[in-house]
Amino acid sequence: MSLYLEDIPLGLTVELGQHTFTRDEIIDFAKRFDPQRFHMSEEGGRNSLFGGLCASGWHTASVWLRLLIDHRKRDADMMLYRGERPARYGPSPGFEKIRWAKPVMVGDTIRFTTRAREKIPSRSRPEVGLLVSENEGFNQNGDLVFAVLGKIFVEWRDKADAPKRP
C-alpha cells in the first residue's frame, strides 16, 4: 500500500504473497544471523524440541518485511504510472506482540497478510499519522506461524483535513 493514510480503510486486508523456505536458505540465514543448532543442520534440528531443521523466527519476519516492502513499491509504481504521487511511508516507531506461533520447517510455504487496524494522528507532525497493522503468516495447512503488530508513519494527502490528536 502506498495509499495516503485517509485512503486506507480500517480492516483492509492485503495478501502480500508467499514464500517457500528451503533447507539451504534456512541454513544460510542461520549462519549469518541466528546460529542456533536447530537452524544450522538437520541433526541439530532432530536433537532439539523442534524435531527437525526449522527457520529462524527472524528469517520468517525478514521474509514478511521483504514482501511488504515489495508490495508497497508495486503500488507506488502503479501510482506513478498513473501520474499520481504516492504517499511517503516511514519511519516505524517499532513493533509489538511479535509471535512465532509454530515453527517454519523445511519446505513450508508461508502466506503473508497485512490488515489495517488503527490510524492515530500525530501530535508533533500534523502531516503524518501512525498506521497500526496486524501482520500474519500462515503455513500451507492454514496454521498461523507468525504474527506482529506493526506501526509506521504515513503521510496524509490533505494535511489541513488530518484529524487532530487530543
DALINQUI-V119081 format. One record per residue. N is the residue number from 1. SS is DSSP state (~ for helix, > for strand, _ for the rest). NEAR is the number of other C-alpha atoms within 10 Angstrom. Layout:
BEGIN
N/SS/NEAR ; N/SS/NEAR
END
This chain:
BEGIN
1/_/21 ; 2/_/23 ; 3/_/20 ; 4/_/19 ; 5/~/25 ; 6/~/17 ; 7/~/11 ; 8/_/17 ; 9/_/13 ; 10/_/15 ; 11/_/13 ; 12/_/11 ; 13/>/15 ; 14/>/15 ; 15/>/14 ; 16/>/22 ; 17/>/16 ; 18/>/18 ; 19/>/17 ; 20/>/17 ; 21/_/20 ; 22/_/16 ; 23/~/18 ; 24/~/12 ; 25/~/14 ; 26/~/23 ; 27/~/24 ; 28/~/15 ; 29/~/17 ; 30/~/22 ; 31/~/14 ; 32/~/8 ; 33/~/12 ; 34/_/19 ; 35/_/14 ; 36/_/14 ; 37/~/19 ; 38/~/24 ; 39/~/26 ; 40/~/23 ; 41/_/19 ; 42/~/18 ; 43/~/14 ; 44/~/18 ; 45/~/19 ; 46/~/15 ; 47/_/14 ; 48/_/13 ; 49/_/9 ; 50/_/16 ; 51/_/14 ; 52/_/19 ; 53/_/25 ; 54/>/28 ; 55/_/25 ; 56/_/24 ; 57/~/20 ; 58/~/14 ; 59/~/18 ; 60/~/21 ; 61/~/19 ; 62/~/12 ; 63/~/20 ; 64/~/26 ; 65/~/15 ; 66/~/12 ; 67/~/18 ; 68/~/20 ; 69/~/15 ; 70/~/15 ; 71/~/18 ; 72/~/18 ; 73/~/15 ; 74/~/13 ; 75/~/16 ; 76/~/20 ; 77/~/16 ; 78/~/15 ; 79/~/16 ; 80/~/12 ; 81/~/10 ; 82/_/9 ; 83/_/9 ; 84/_/11 ; 85/_/16 ; 86/_/20 ; 87/_/17 ; 88/_/17 ; 89/>/20 ; 90/_/13 ; 91/_/11 ; 92/_/13 ; 93/_/10 ; 94/>/9 ; 95/>/13 ; 96/>/11 ; 97/>/10 ; 98/>/15 ; 99/>/15 ; 100/_/19 ; 101/_/14 ; 102/_/14 ; 103/_/19 ; 104/_/25 ; 105/>/22 ; 106/_/18 ; 107/_/13 ; 108/_/18 ; 109/>/18 ; 110/>/26 ; 111/>/21 ; 112/>/26 ; 113/>/21 ; 114/>/23 ; 115/>/20 ; 116/>/18 ; 117/>/19 ; 118/>/15 ; 119/>/21 ; 120/>/16 ; 121/>/21 ; 122/_/17 ; 123/_/12 ; 124/_/9 ; 125/_/11 ; 126/_/17 ; 127/_/18 ; 128/>/26 ; 129/>/26 ; 130/>/22 ; 131/>/23 ; 132/>/19 ; 133/>/23 ; 134/>/19 ; 135/>/24 ; 136/>/24 ; 137/>/27 ; 138/>/21 ; 139/_/21 ; 140/_/13 ; 141/_/9 ; 142/_/10 ; 143/_/12 ; 144/>/19 ; 145/>/20 ; 146/>/24 ; 147/>/22 ; 148/>/18 ; 149/>/18 ; 150/>/22 ; 151/>/22 ; 152/>/19 ; 153/>/23 ; 154/>/24 ; 155/>/25 ; 156/_/22 ; 157/_/19 ; 158/_/12 ; 159/~/12 ; 160/~/10 ; 161/~/11 ; 162/_/18 ; 163/_/15 ; 164/_/12 ; 165/_/11 ; 166/_/6
END
